[in-house]
């Protein structure tokens, strides 16, 4: 009887217990496990290598900067020939936890996603065949592909598999909120706990749940009130062709959200305060007071976890036969 009373009192005042944490809609992020270090190291080099682009200027890290929360902190990314992209670059951090990749979910997994930007004329501006030719001409890469895959011939399948293997390690565990979930009652403040309670009670967790606090469903942008987007992107309909999927987008992860501004698929919200206000209004039909908004923002900032921390890769030098970059056209 005393144990039951103790557990009940702990749950009432909002402190985590093993029992309470198990019932929370948000779960801690597990630490990444590396099964093939050679494959991950190769993928890391490819992720940072701008030679996978036509200009020799753009790498995966250009739009998904690992020093900036896995994104580029601009409304829409800049691609080949200074092309301004049609949609905000989602974070690569914890992207392995998504049900699919891209805002419209057109790539089923990270390997499928990795090949898209390379061959997109508005992004890296190359072709898969030319990218492979570049890598095949670099002796250092040939050796690393042999170490990782057991073969010297490079294919785009191996390139994207290696990049995906590296991206799978880009998880951000040990946020203050995760520590709270695991039982550290001092990891977040009373104000942040109040923000989490508002986040739950207001219905935000209906879409933002699980380890990634999102990323596991497609939802309509503008449920209660139409959302006036500054982007022409219409979401999931571009993949399924079903009108019911128009303006349905993959729910973004809220992990590290204080670092991944601006927000939404069109990058229209510059601050978390603005994002919370808009989401409350168009998704929930709720107007948060300034105090409520501040509490939710305080909670969201507890979701920042350990950022990727590794030695910057030294890329193998090009050979005399390596095709040279083709610079951007002059405006």
N, C-alpha and C positions, 0 to 999 in steps of 0.2 A: 504493500500500500504506500509506503514511504517513497519507494522508487518511482511509482506512477505519479505521485504528487510532485516530486522533484522534476521529472521530465516535463510535466505539464507546465510548471512554473517557468522553466527555462524556455519553452516554446512561446509562452505568452509574452515574455519580455524581448523575444526576438533573437536570443542567442542560439548559435548552431549546436546541434547534437548529432550523433551518428544517425539517430532515427529521423530527425528533422531534415537534415541535409539530403537524405535519400529520397525525400518526397519533393524536393525543390525542382522546378521546371528547368533550371539551368544546372549543368553538370561541370565538374572540373575538367580541364584539358589535360590529357595524358602526355607525358614526355615522349618525344619521337624515338623510335628504335631503328637504328641503321643496320640493315641486313647485309648490304653490299657496299662497303666503304669506297671501293674503287669506282663503282657506278655513281655514287653520290658526288664524289670529287670531280668526276668528268662532267656531271650535270651542272655542278657549280661553275666550272669554267665556261661551259656553253651559255649559262645564264648571263654571265657578265661579258660575253664576247660580242662586240659590235660587228665583227666580220660576218655574222649571220644576217646582216642587213646589206642591202644594195649599196648604201652610202658608206658603209664601214663606220657609221656614227651612232646607230641605235642598237641597243641590246635589250634583253628582257628587263634588265634593271632600270632602263631609262624611264619606263612607265610604271614599273613596280619596284620602286627604290627601297631597298632593304634598310636604308638609313632613315626612311620617312614613313614607317608603318606599312611598307609593301605597296605604296601607291606613289603618285607624283604630286599630290596636293594642288592640282590645277583642275579647272572645270572639266575640260576634255583634253586628252593627251595630244601631243604634237608628233606626227609621224613623218614619213618620207616626203621630201620636197615641202616641208613645213605644213603639211596637211593637218588641219584641225579635226580631230576625231569626232564622231557623232554622239559619243556617250562617255560618261565618267569611268575611269579605270578603277575596277574594284581591287581591293587589296589581295595580294597573293598569300598573305599570312593566314594560316589555318584554312587555306582553300581546299586542302585535302578532305576537309570535313563537309564540304558542300555536296548536295545531291547531284549537281551538274555544274558546268563551268560557263562563264559569260552571263550577263544579265538575263538573256533569253534562254539560257540552258542548252544552247545548240551543240556544245561539246559534252560528251557523256562523262569524261574524266580529265585529269590533268594532262595525260599524254595526248589526248585528242586536242586539248586546248593549245598545247605548246607549239603545234605546227601551224596554227592559224595566223598569228601575227607575222611570221616569217614570210609567208606567201601573200599577205594582204598588201595590195599596192599603196594603200593609205597609211600603212603602219611601218613595217620593215622593208617593204617594197621589193623583195627578192622572189625567187622561186625555190622550191625544195631541191630541185636538181642542181641549181647553181650554188646553193648553200652547201650541199653535200660535196660538190666539186672543190669548194674552198677548203673544207675540212680534210678531204682526201689528199690535198696537196701539201698539208702541213704534217711533217714527220712526227712531231710530238703528239699530235692528235691521233694519228694512226696507231701509235704505240699505246695510247691510253684506251682507245676503242678495243684494241686487242686484249688489253688487261681486263677490261670490264666485261667484254662480250665473247672473247676468244676468237675473234675474226678481225682481219685487217681492212676488209671492205666496209666502208661507211654507208649506211642507208638512213633515210629520214626516220624510219621506225626506231632505229637505235638512238638517233639524236633526240627525238621527243621522249623516248623512254628514260634517257639519262636526265633530261631536264626535269621531268616529272618526279623522278626519284629524289632529286635535290629539293624540289618544292615540297615534297612530302615531309621533309625534315623541318620546314618553316612553321612550326607550331609555337605558340607562346603560352606555356604553362606558368603556374605560380603567380598569377595575378593576386592582388590583395583579396578580391572577392573569392577566388578559388581557395585561398587559405582560410577564409571565413567559412566556406562550405565544409572544409575539412576539419573544422573545430577550433580554429584560432579566433576567439571571441573579440580580440583586440585588433584584428586585421582591418576592420572598417569601422567608421565612426557611427554614432547614433544617427547623425544626419544622413549618412549614406545608406544606413539600414532603412531609414524612413523613405528614402528615394526608391529603394528596391521594393518596399511594400507598395508604394504608389505605382511602380512599374507593373507589379503583379495585379493589383486591385483594379487598375485602369484597363487591363486587357492586353497590354503590350506583349505579354508572354505567350499569347495565342500564336504569334508568328515568330517571336524572338525567344527561342528556347533551345535546349540541348547544349552540347559542349561549346558549339560555336556561337551560341545566342543568335541563331538565325542560320540561313544557308540551306535549310532542309525542306523548303517548300516554295511554291510560286504563289504570289498573291497579287490581287489587283491594287494598283496605285490609285487611290481615290475611291474608297468604299462608301463613305458617307457623303463626301463632297467631291466633285470632279477636281482632279489635279491638273492645273494648267502648266504643262511641261514646256521648257525652253528647247527641248530636243524632239526631233521628229520620230525617234525610236518608239515603236509600239509594243515592244516586249515579246512575249511568248508566241503571239500570233504569227510572227515571222518564221517560226519553226513548225508549228502545227497546222497553220492555215485556218484554224478555227476562230471564228469571230468572238467566241466566248473567252478566248485567251488574249484578246486585245487589251493592252495596258497591264497585263500580268507580267510581273518581273520576279526574278529570284530574290527572296528576302535576303538582304545583306547581313553578314555577320556583324555583331556589335563589339566583338573583341577588338581591343586597341582603338576603339572608335574616336577617342580624343585625338588620335594621330592621323586619321584617314579623311579629314576634311578636303574639299567640300563634299556635301552629302547628297544622296539620291542619284538615280541613274543619269540625271541631267546636270548634276553638280550645282544645283540652284541654291542650296542652303550652305552658307559659309560657316556657320557656327552650330554647336550642339544645341544652344538655346533656341535658335531658329528651327532646327530640325525637329526638336521635341514639340515645339508649338505647332508646326505644320502637321506632323504625324498625329498629334492629338485631334486636330481639327478635321483633316480629310479622311483619316482612317477610323477614328473612334468617336467623332462627333463631340469631342470634349475640349473645353478651353481650360488649360492649366493656368492657375494663378502664377505670379512671378515666383512665389515661394515654392510652390509645387514643382515648377519647371526647374528651379535651382536644385532642388533635392534630387530629381531624376538625373539631372546632369552630373551631380556629385556621385551618384551611384554608377553611372556609365563610365566615369573615369576610374572606377575601381577594377574595370575589366581589362586594363592594360597589363599584359604579362611580360615575361622575359623575352626580350627581342633577340633575333638571330645574332649570334656572336661567334665569329669564326675568322680565321686568317684570310685576308683578301687573296684570291687565287692569282697566280702569275701565269698568264696565258702563253702557250707555246708560240714562238715566232713564225711568221709566214716564211715560206721558201721562195726561191726565185720564180717558181712556176705558179705561185698562188695568184689567182685573179685579183687585180687591184680594185679598190672601191670606186664607185661612180658617184661623185659629189652631187649634192642637191642642185637643181637648176636655179640659176640666178633669177630673182624677181625683177 
